[in-house]
Amino acid sequence: MPKFSVLNEGYSDHRRVSSATGCNIKINGKWLLDTSMGYGTHILGYGFANERIRQALDWGTLYSFPNILADKCGELLNRATGFENFVFCNSGSEATLRAIRLARAYTQRDKIAFFEGGWHGTHDWNLVNYSEGIPQSVKDQVIYLPYTDDAFEILRKERPALVMVEPIQGSLPLDRGNFLYVLRKITQQYDVVLCFDEIISGFRSSLGGASELYGIRPDLACYGKIIGGGFPIGILAGDSIMKTSGVRWGGTFSGNPITMTGAIAVLEYLLNNNIYYDLKKNTESLIGTKTDKLQVIGFGNICRLLFTNRSISTLQERDNYELPKTEQNKILDRFMELGLFIQKNHLIHFSIFHTPEKVRFIKECLSSL
């Protein structure tokens, strides 16, 4: 028996990945069609930036000084998103944490607001409802809002420093356009900083993320996953609010040349190649797949497998109507036997390697139960 344990979530599973390429992943020696793609990271396929990274390794992996690659990345980000100022971090969690700090400094208020079902990283502020070890003083500063119109009156009353929202929520990816339009008006009216957490939707729903898709300009946006090209990254983006005085942004590995090289490779490709037509077509062809045990819902090139055939519009309905977790996991294991890997978060992310033929295979697997 081993004398050590890896305690990160997921490591209790006996299965292990040994390799990945394109949109395929090797688990316990068997190649599977992957639909997780690094939790949505590899929109351009596994290993897309590898050759550029090999070259960059010869230039040095970390400097304790600003580097020209971070400048280049900022220039490309401006072209892609329209934002003027960027802070580089090492994870999406860091980006959302920095957004919270900035909003508090900018408004001189302490409370922050999240929406039920949202996920914004592994710092204390987000883990209030998810983990032990969170001080009561932190809990007292966090407001959880329903992802319904009832949230607007709470915002009027509480006037938090910041409201953070996944414009396309991973836990229930539905079109929330009308809701988000009103949210933008309310936050402007009451001087609440609006932050779009686009760690998942950024560079997936469109080049400019859900912000571009909806035509809504938040005060701040957080990016991650896709933009790093497979390397650790988080980005906080905004305009003049980012120049708020007195806010510290340090981080030894932030903006390091290896991650910046990966980000530049991704941005250059996305700016010069329109991948979104085919991505949207493939995603929409899967949405609506339904059997007596499951269905696929989605919006903005993000899909989710639900283990119920009932119509779902709220998180509570999802939790009430889905099959028990033990039965869900048995179905996921059956998919692996058929050659299909769906991550236990049930999100399905396509890449440029997911051809219509591969999407048909996914539909066949889902419909076989």
C-alpha positions in Angstrom: 0.0 0.0 0.0 1.3 3.5 -0.8 2.5 5.6 2.2 1.1 8.8 0.8 -2.2 10.3 -0.4 -3.1 13.1 -2.9 -6.0 14.8 -1.3 -7.1 17.1 -4.2 -10.7 16.5 -5.1 -11.1 13.7 -7.6 -8.0 11.8 -6.6 -10.0 9.1 -4.8 -10.9 7.8 -8.2 -8.7 4.9 -9.1 -8.5 5.9 -12.8 -5.6 7.9 -14.1 -4.9 9.8 -17.3 -1.6 9.0 -19.0 -1.8 10.9 -22.2 -4.0 13.2 -24.4 -3.9 14.4 -28.0 -6.4 16.3 -30.2 -9.7 15.6 -28.5 -8.8 12.1 -27.2 -7.6 11.1 -23.7 -6.0 7.9 -22.5 -7.4 6.7 -19.2 -6.1 3.5 -17.6 -4.6 2.5 -20.9 -7.7 3.1 -23.0 -8.2 5.9 -25.5 -11.5 7.8 -25.1 -13.2 10.6 -26.9 -13.0 13.5 -24.4 -15.7 16.0 -23.8 -14.2 17.7 -20.8 -11.1 19.0 -22.6 -9.4 20.2 -19.4 -12.6 21.6 -18.0 -13.0 23.5 -21.2 -9.5 24.7 -21.5 -8.4 23.0 -24.7 -10.7 24.6 -27.3 -7.9 24.2 -29.8 -7.1 20.7 -28.8 -4.5 19.1 -26.4 -1.0 20.3 -27.1 -1.9 23.2 -29.3 0.8 25.5 -27.9 3.5 22.9 -27.3 5.9 23.8 -30.1 5.8 27.5 -29.1 6.4 26.5 -25.5 9.4 24.4 -26.4 10.9 27.4 -28.1 10.1 29.7 -25.2 11.8 27.4 -22.7 15.1 28.4 -24.2 14.5 32.0 -23.3 14.0 31.4 -19.6 11.0 30.3 -17.6 10.7 33.1 -15.0 12.0 36.6 -14.7 11.6 38.9 -11.7 10.9 41.8 -14.0 8.3 42.8 -16.6 8.6 41.0 -19.9 7.8 41.8 -23.5 5.6 38.7 -23.8 3.2 40.1 -21.2 3.0 43.3 -23.1 2.2 41.4 -26.3 -0.5 39.4 -24.6 -2.1 42.6 -23.2 -2.2 44.1 -26.7 -3.9 41.0 -28.1 -6.3 40.8 -25.2 -7.3 44.4 -25.9 -8.1 43.5 -29.5 -10.1 40.5 -28.4 -12.1 41.9 -25.5 -12.0 45.7 -25.9 -10.8 46.1 -22.2 -8.0 48.5 -21.6 -6.3 47.1 -18.5 -5.3 43.6 -17.4 -3.8 41.9 -14.3 -2.3 38.5 -14.9 -2.7 35.8 -12.3 -2.0 32.1 -12.0 -5.6 30.8 -11.8 -9.2 31.8 -12.2 -9.5 31.7 -8.4 -6.8 34.4 -8.1 -8.6 36.5 -10.7 -12.0 36.5 -8.9 -10.2 37.1 -5.6 -8.5 40.2 -7.0 -11.8 41.4 -8.5 -13.3 41.3 -5.0 -10.4 43.3 -3.5 -10.5 45.9 -6.3 -14.3 46.4 -5.9 -14.0 47.0 -2.2 -11.2 49.5 -2.7 -13.2 51.3 -5.4 -16.5 51.5 -3.6 -15.2 51.6 0.0 -17.8 49.0 0.9 -17.3 45.4 2.2 -20.1 43.1 1.2 -20.0 41.1 -2.0 -22.8 39.2 -3.8 -22.7 35.9 -5.7 -25.6 33.9 -7.3 -26.8 30.5 -6.2 -25.2 27.8 -8.3 -22.2 29.9 -9.3 -18.6 28.8 -8.9 -15.9 31.4 -8.6 -12.8 29.5 -7.3 -11.3 28.1 -4.2 -10.8 31.2 -2.0 -12.7 31.7 1.2 -15.2 34.2 -0.2 -16.5 31.7 -2.7 -16.4 28.7 -0.4 -18.7 30.1 2.2 -21.4 27.5 1.2 -19.0 24.8 0.1 -16.3 24.2 2.7 -15.5 24.0 6.4 -12.8 26.3 7.8 -14.4 29.6 6.6 -14.4 32.3 9.4 -17.8 33.7 10.3 -16.5 37.2 9.6 -16.1 36.1 6.0 -19.6 34.6 5.9 -21.1 37.8 7.2 -19.8 39.7 4.2 -21.2 37.4 1.5 -24.7 37.6 0.0 -26.1 34.8 -2.0 -28.7 35.8 -4.6 -31.2 33.8 -6.4 -30.6 33.7 -10.2 -34.1 35.3 -10.6 -35.7 38.7 -10.6 -35.9 38.5 -6.8 -32.2 39.3 -6.7 -32.8 42.9 -7.8 -34.6 44.0 -4.7 -31.9 42.5 -2.5 -29.2 44.4 -4.5 -31.2 47.6 -4.0 -31.4 47.1 -0.3 -27.8 45.7 0.4 -25.8 47.7 -2.2 -22.7 45.4 -2.0 -19.4 46.5 -3.3 -19.5 43.9 -6.1 -21.9 41.4 -7.6 -20.2 38.6 -9.5 -22.0 36.4 -11.9 -21.3 33.7 -14.4 -23.2 35.1 -17.4 -23.5 31.5 -18.7 -23.7 29.4 -15.5 -21.9 26.1 -15.7 -24.3 24.5 -13.2 -27.2 25.3 -15.5 -26.2 26.9 -18.9 -29.3 28.7 -20.0 -29.9 31.9 -21.9 -30.1 34.6 -19.2 -29.9 37.6 -21.5 -32.9 39.5 -20.3 -31.9 39.0 -16.7 -28.4 40.2 -17.3 -29.6 43.4 -19.1 -31.6 44.3 -16.0 -28.7 43.4 -13.7 -26.4 45.8 -15.6 -28.9 48.6 -15.1 -29.4 47.9 -11.4 -25.7 47.8 -10.7 -25.1 51.1 -12.5 -28.0 52.7 -10.7 -26.8 51.7 -7.3 -23.0 52.0 -7.9 -22.4 48.3 -7.5 -19.4 46.9 -9.4 -20.6 44.2 -11.9 -18.0 41.5 -12.6 -18.6 38.8 -15.3 -16.9 35.6 -14.3 -15.9 34.4 -17.8 -13.5 31.7 -16.7 -15.6 29.2 -18.6 -17.4 31.3 -21.2 -14.5 33.6 -22.1 -13.2 32.8 -25.6 -15.7 30.0 -25.9 -19.1 31.6 -26.3 -17.4 34.1 -28.7 -14.1 35.8 -29.1 -15.2 38.5 -26.6 -17.0 36.0 -24.4 -20.5 36.2 -23.1 -20.0 40.0 -22.8 -19.8 40.2 -26.6 -22.5 37.6 -27.1 -25.0 39.6 -25.1 -23.7 43.1 -25.9 -23.4 43.8 -22.2 -20.3 45.6 -20.8 -19.5 44.7 -17.2 -17.1 46.8 -15.1 -14.8 43.8 -14.7 -14.3 40.5 -16.3 -12.3 37.4 -15.2 -10.8 35.0 -17.7 -8.9 31.7 -17.5 -8.8 28.2 -18.9 -8.9 28.6 -22.7 -6.7 31.7 -22.7 -3.7 29.9 -21.1 -3.3 27.4 -23.9 -3.1 24.6 -21.3 -0.9 26.5 -18.7 -2.0 28.0 -15.4 -3.5 31.5 -15.9 -6.1 33.9 -14.6 -6.8 37.4 -15.9 -8.7 40.3 -14.4 -9.8 42.8 -17.0 -11.4 46.2 -16.9 -11.1 49.9 -17.8 -10.5 52.9 -15.6 -11.7 51.0 -12.4 -8.5 49.0 -12.7 -6.4 52.1 -11.9 -8.0 52.4 -8.4 -5.1 53.6 -6.1 -3.7 51.5 -3.3 -4.6 48.0 -4.6 -1.7 45.5 -4.6 -1.4 43.0 -7.6 1.8 41.0 -6.8 2.5 37.4 -7.7 5.8 35.7 -8.4 4.6 33.6 -11.3 2.0 36.0 -12.6 2.6 36.9 -16.3 5.5 34.4 -16.6 6.9 34.0 -20.1 5.8 30.4 -20.5 2.1 31.1 -19.8 2.3 34.3 -21.8 3.6 32.3 -24.8 0.7 29.9 -24.5 -1.8 32.8 -24.2 -0.3 34.6 -27.2 -0.5 31.4 -29.3 -4.2 31.0 -28.5 -5.1 34.7 -29.0 -3.3 34.9 -32.4 -5.1 31.8 -33.6 -8.5 33.0 -32.4 -8.0 36.5 -33.8 -7.1 35.1 -37.2 -9.4 32.1 -37.5 -13.2 32.1 -37.0 -13.7 28.8 -35.1 -17.1 29.9 -33.7 -19.4 29.0 -36.5 -18.5 25.3 -36.5 -18.3 25.3 -32.7 -21.8 26.7 -32.4 -23.2 24.3 -35.1 -21.8 21.3 -33.3 -22.9 22.4 -29.9 -26.4 23.2 -31.1 -26.7 19.8 -32.7 -26.1 18.1 -29.4 -28.4 20.3 -27.3 -31.8 18.8 -27.1 -30.6 15.2 -27.1 -33.0 13.4 -24.8 -33.8 9.9 -23.5 -36.0 8.7 -20.6 -32.9 9.2 -18.2 -31.1 12.2 -19.5 -31.0 15.3 -21.7 -28.5 17.9 -22.9 -29.1 21.6 -22.3 -26.8 24.5 -23.2 -26.2 27.9 -24.5 -23.2 29.9 -25.8 -21.2 26.8 -26.8 -21.5 25.3 -23.4 -23.4 22.1 -22.8 -24.4 20.2 -19.7 -25.7 16.7 -19.3 -28.7 16.5 -17.0 -29.8 13.2 -15.6 -33.6 13.8 -16.0 -35.9 14.2 -19.0 -38.0 16.9 -17.2 -37.9 20.5 -18.3 -35.5 22.3 -16.0 -35.3 26.1 -15.4 -33.8 26.4 -11.9 -31.0 24.9 -9.9 -33.5 23.6 -7.3 -35.5 21.8 -10.1 -32.2 20.2 -11.3 -31.3 19.0 -7.9 -34.8 17.7 -7.2 -35.3 15.8 -10.4 -32.0 14.3 -11.4 -31.2 10.7 -10.8 -29.3 9.8 -7.6 -25.5 10.3 -7.9 -24.8 6.6 -7.7 -26.9 6.0 -10.8 -25.4 9.0 -12.6 -21.9 7.6 -12.0 -22.9 4.2 -13.3 -24.1 5.8 -16.5 -20.8 7.8 -16.8 -18.9 4.5 -16.4 -21.0 2.9 -19.1 -20.1 5.8 -21.5 -16.4 5.1 -20.8 -17.0 1.5 -21.8 -18.4 2.8 -25.1 -15.4 5.0 -25.6 -16.7 8.3 -24.4 -15.4 10.4 -21.4 -17.8 12.8 -19.7 -16.4 14.5 -16.6 -18.3 14.2 -13.3 -19.3 17.9 -13.5 -21.3 16.8 -16.5 -20.2 19.8 -18.6 -19.5 19.1 -22.3 -16.9 21.3 -24.1 -16.2 21.0 -27.8 -12.9 21.8 -29.5 -11.9 22.3 -33.1 -11.1 18.6 -33.2 -14.7 17.6 -32.4 -16.0 17.0 -35.9 -19.7 16.4 -36.8 -18.9 12.7 -36.9 -17.6 12.7 -33.4 -20.6 14.7 -32.2 -22.8 12.0 -33.8 -20.9 9.4 -31.9 -21.6 11.3 -28.6 -25.3 11.5 -29.5 -25.3 7.7 -30.2 -23.7 7.0 -26.8 -26.1 9.2 -25.0 -29.1 7.7 -26.8 -28.0 4.1 -26.2 -29.3 4.2 -22.6 
